[in-house]
Amino acid sequence: MTPVMASADQIGEVFARRPKRADARRNYDALIAAAREVFGEFGAGASLEEIARRAGVGIGTLYRNFPKRSDLFEAVYVEEVRALSASAADLADVPPWDALVAWLHRFVDYVGTKRALAEELVHDSEVFRSCRTEIYAAGEPLLHRAQEAGAARPDASFEDVVRLVSGIMAYQFMEPAQRQRVLTIALDGLRHPAAYR
């Protein structure tokens, strides 16, 4: 089995847990949205009762969908990865450099949520590795397209870009606007020098 197939299988297992009935699916989706918000605000130790409250469901509904706290972490993490990966396809008609920059801004938002979840996920777990593979499969083509267009430095790898963005996100900014400015400055270093002429 190839790594990409393994990735799809592992992420597919998490998605297979989603309920099929419409009302149960609404509750599941509301719990995922509330968990993303609450984990973003309070970190991985956030109250499950607060998540259920914001989702508008009882705590029993939360536990029926996510028997263990780790099940909820995994589900939110996989949902975030899927949304981030899918957003790359939305940029197919955008000029190469603009598409790369737009996706990297979305990546920054993802990393903000991921920090709280990653503390709880085992980094060498299959789900974690599968999600990383999916992110690279979405982001690398955007970088290559920008490089082929002469808009991005040819010597930069996608791993370089991930480390650049992750390094920025490791710092606590006083305001989101400052974080966006710092990211914009950093991405200027990724531009091909000829693009400035």
N, C-alpha and C positions, 0 to 999 in steps of 0.2 A: 504494500500500500504506500503510495507516495505521500510526502508531508502535506500537500494541499488536500488530498483526499482525507487524510487523518484529521486535518483542520475542519473540514466540512462535517465529518462524522461527529467530532467532539462538540462543535457548536450546535449541530443538529440535535444532539441529545438534550441540550439545555432547552432548545426551542420545542422539542417534543413534549416537554412538561406543560406547555401552554394549554389551557382548557379549550375545548372545542365548542361548547355551548356559548351563545352570544352573551348572556348575562354573566356567566362565569368569566368569560374573556374580558368583559368590561371591568370587572373587579380586579382581575389579574393586571390589566394594563394600568388601572388607577393605582394599584400597589407599586408597580414598577416606577411610575412617574413620581409618586410621593416619596419612594425610597431614594430615587436619584436626588430629589430636592433636599430631603432630610440628611442624607449622607453628605451631600455637598455643604450643608450648613454646619452640621455637628460632628462629622467624621464617622468612622466605622462603629463607634460605641453608641451611636444614636439610638434612642428609644424605639422599639418596635411598636409600642402603643401609639407613639406620635405618628409613625408611618401609617398605621391603620386609621387613625383619626383623620389625617389629611386625605387619605384615600376615600374616606366616607364609608368605611366598612368596619366590622367588628374584628377584634383580635383573633377570633376563631377562624375567620375567613383568611386572614394572613397566614395562620399556621396550616390551614388546609392546603394552601398553594405553596407554602415554603416551610416545610416541617422543621428545617434547621436554618439558623441565621446564615450559614454559608450558602444555602440554596438561594437565598435572596440576593446575597452579594454576587454570586455567579450570574444570576438572571439579569440583574441590572448591568453588570459588566458586559455581558454578551449583547444586550440590547444597545448599549452605547457603541460597541464595536460595529455592530451591524449598521447602525445609523451613520456612523462615520464612514464606513466602507461604501455604503450606498450613495453617500453624498458625492463621491468621486465621479460616479456616472452622471450626476446632474451637471457636471462641469465640462462635459465633452465638447460643447459648442463654444466654450469660453476660450479666449486666446491663451496659449500655453502658460505664460508667466502669471497672468491673472488667475488662471485655474489653480495653479500650484499654491499661490499666496492665499486664495480663498479657502482651499482645503486645509492648509496649515493653520489658518485662524480657527477652523472648526476643530482641528486636532488639538489646539490649545484648550478649547472648551472641554474636549474629551479628557485631556490630561488632568484638568481641574477636578472632574468627577472621579477619575480613575485613582487619584492619590488616596482617597479615603477607602476605596474598595481594594486597591492593591495591597494595602496593609494586611488585609484579611485573607487574601487569596494566596495559595501556595504558588510561588513563582515558577516552580518547575512542574506544575500540574499540567495535564493535557489541555484543559480548557484555556489556561493562561497562554500556553505555547500556541494553541490554535488561533486564539485571538490576535496574537502578535503576527502570525503568518498572514491572517486576513488583512490586517492593517498594512503590512508591507505590500501585499498584492494590490491594494487600492492606491497607495501613495507612490510606490516606485514608478509606475507608468506616467504619473503626472510630472515627476521630476525628469524622467527620460524625455518626455515630450518637450518640456521647457529647455532641456539641454540641446535637443535636436533642432529647436527653433533658434538657438543661439542666445536665449534669454537667461539661462542659468549656467553657472560655472560647470565646465565639463569634468573637473576633477572632484566634484562633490558626489559622495554616495548617499543613498537614502539613509543609511545608518548615521552618517554625519549629520544629516538634517534632523533626524529623530533626537540625537544627542543634543544638538543645538537648542531645539525647542524644549526638550525635557529639562535642560539646564536652566533655561529662563523660567520654566514653571516651578522649579525647585525653590525659587526665591519668593518670599511673601511680599506682594506689592500693596501699597496703601490704597490704591484705587485701580479698577480694571482699565481705565484709560491709560495709566502709566504702563501697565503690562502690555497693552497693545502697541504703545509707542516703542517700547524696548524690542518687541518682536519685529516691528517694522524696520527698526535700525539693524537688527541682526539679519533680517532677510535681505537687506541691501547688500550685505556681504556675500550672499549667495548668488546675486545677479552676476551675469557674465560682464566683464569690464566693457566689452564692445557695446553692450546694451545701453550704456550711458552716453555714447557718442551721438 
